[in-house]
């Protein structure tokens, strides 16, 4: 019987950061518990980190709100970051002055950031450790070593000697 866990998400769209830079912070919090992820986002020295912190708080608040509306029991301490994505948004095309009256075109990238949190499944009904029956477990015999253990040295091949050059 598989129990499906509910996933709660929050989105921040059209953020003025490239998705590649946002993913640097998102990879730090992916898979972590919510409390640990909030602390990581709060102390990360990237410009997008406060936005991701705010987004994570919003996802947790969404989880509390939906659980309250549905009347389900939600343990906030067991929430973890299930998914953290930074998708590319529309690009803003801009012009930069170039030498001899020309213009160079560049693009300012935008990102759509999505954070999903879910409740960790309780492992009360799962088996965490499997013990082998006593009759199938066999003791491992150690090999006997006579005296000292000597490490073998690899053979070295001597390089051919160079011939002396004749100078006149």
C-alpha distance (Angstrom), angle and dihedral (degrees) to the residues before:
residue distance angle dihedral
X1 . . .
X2 3.80 . .
X3 3.77 115.0 .
X4 3.80 111.4 -150.6
X5 3.78 114.2 -139.3
X6 3.77 119.0 -141.2
X7 3.79 116.8 -117.0
X8 3.81 121.7 -146.2
X9 3.79 121.9 -163.8
X10 3.76 145.1 -175.7
X11 3.80 130.2 -164.2
X12 3.78 134.3 -154.1
X13 3.79 109.3 -167.0
X14 3.81 131.4 -166.2
X15 3.80 95.6 16.9
X16 3.81 113.9 174.3
X17 3.79 96.2 -122.8
X18 3.78 132.1 91.2
X19 3.80 113.6 -102.4
X20 3.80 89.8 -124.1
X21 3.82 91.5 60.5
X22 3.81 92.2 45.1
X23 3.81 90.6 52.0
X24 3.82 90.1 59.2
X25 3.82 89.8 66.6
X26 3.81 95.2 35.4
X27 3.80 91.4 55.9
X28 3.81 88.8 57.0
X29 3.81 93.3 59.0
X30 3.81 101.3 34.7
X31 3.83 112.3 118.9
X32 3.81 95.2 5.1
X33 3.77 127.9 120.9
X34 3.80 114.4 -91.4
X35 3.81 95.3 -112.3
X36 3.80 92.7 49.9
X37 3.82 91.1 45.0
X38 3.81 91.4 51.5
X39 3.80 90.8 52.1
X40 3.79 91.6 47.3
X41 3.80 92.6 50.1
X42 3.80 91.8 46.1
X43 3.81 93.9 55.4
X44 3.80 100.3 37.4
X45 3.80 112.8 112.1
X46 3.78 99.4 -138.7
X47 3.80 125.7 113.1
X48 3.81 92.7 -123.7
X49 3.84 94.8 49.2
X50 3.85 96.3 90.3
X51 3.82 89.7 51.3
X52 3.81 90.9 51.4
X53 3.83 90.2 47.0
X54 3.81 90.1 52.7
X55 3.81 90.3 46.5
X56 3.80 91.7 51.5
X57 3.81 91.1 50.4
X58 3.80 88.3 50.3
X59 3.81 91.8 51.9
X60 3.83 90.7 51.6
X61 3.82 90.4 48.1
X62 3.80 89.4 49.9
X63 3.80 89.1 52.7
X64 3.82 91.6 51.5
X65 3.79 92.4 46.7
X66 3.81 96.3 47.9
X67 3.80 92.0 45.1
X68 3.81 89.8 51.3
X69 3.80 92.6 48.3
X70 3.80 93.3 48.5
X71 3.79 93.2 41.8
X72 3.78 93.3 -124.8
X73 3.78 124.7 144.3
X74 3.81 112.6 -110.6
X75 3.78 125.0 -173.0
X76 3.82 105.3 -154.4
X77 3.81 91.3 -166.8
X78 3.80 90.6 62.2
X79 3.82 94.6 53.5
X80 3.80 117.7 113.8
X81 3.80 135.8 179.6
X82 3.78 103.0 -94.6
X83 3.78 98.3 174.4
X84 3.81 134.6 12.1
X85 3.79 117.1 178.5
X86 3.78 137.0 172.3
X87 3.79 110.5 -163.5
X88 3.76 123.7 -174.5
X89 3.78 117.2 -100.2
X90 3.79 127.9 -165.2
X91 3.79 117.0 -52.0
X92 3.77 122.3 -124.9
X93 3.80 110.8 -136.3
X94 3.79 113.2 -142.4
X95 3.81 135.9 178.2
X96 3.79 125.7 -132.2
X97 3.81 122.3 -164.9
X98 3.80 113.4 -110.2
X99 3.80 133.6 -169.8
X100 3.81 121.8 -72.1
X101 3.80 95.1 22.0
X102 3.79 95.1 -60.6
X103 3.80 127.3 128.9
X104 3.79 131.6 -136.3
X105 3.77 119.1 -148.3
X106 3.81 121.6 -140.7
X107 3.77 135.0 171.6
X108 3.76 129.9 -128.2
X109 3.77 108.7 -149.5
X110 3.81 126.5 -139.9
X111 3.79 127.5 -160.9
X112 3.78 136.0 -150.2
X113 3.82 106.8 -148.2
X114 3.82 120.5 -159.1
X115 3.80 124.8 -172.9
X116 3.82 121.7 -174.9
X117 3.78 125.3 -171.5
X118 3.79 126.9 -167.8
X119 3.77 137.1 179.1
X120 3.80 116.2 -101.7
X121 3.77 112.3 -116.2
X122 3.79 112.5 -110.2
X123 3.78 111.5 -115.3
X124 3.81 96.9 -151.8
X125 3.80 92.5 113.3
X126 3.80 95.2 40.1
X127 3.79 125.4 91.3
X128 3.77 109.7 -121.8
X129 3.81 100.7 -179.9
X130 3.76 129.0 30.2
X131 3.79 116.4 -154.1
X132 3.78 120.2 -154.1
X133 3.80 118.2 -129.8
X134 3.81 113.0 -103.4
X135 3.82 95.2 -118.5
X136 3.82 95.8 57.0
X137 3.79 96.0 48.1
X138 3.80 110.7 91.7
X139 3.79 125.1 -167.4
X140 3.78 115.3 -114.2
X141 3.82 114.8 -121.3
X142 3.77 118.1 -135.8
X143 3.78 119.7 -134.7
X144 3.79 114.9 -114.8
X145 3.78 116.0 -116.5
X146 3.79 119.5 -159.6
X147 3.78 112.2 -137.9
X148 3.76 118.8 -46.1
X149 3.75 124.5 4.0
X150 3.80 108.3 -119.0
X151 3.76 119.4 -158.1
X152 3.77 114.2 -139.7
X153 3.78 116.0 -125.9
X154 3.79 118.1 -139.8
X155 3.79 115.4 -112.6
X156 3.76 114.1 -105.7
X157 3.74 120.4 -144.2
X158 3.80 114.4 -140.2
X159 3.78 114.5 -127.3
X160 3.82 114.7 -121.3
X161 3.80 113.2 -98.6
X162 3.77 118.0 -110.8
X163 3.78 118.1 -118.3
X164 3.74 116.8 -114.6
X165 3.76 111.4 -109.4
X166 3.80 118.7 -127.5
X167 3.75 114.6 -124.4
X168 3.75 120.5 -167.1
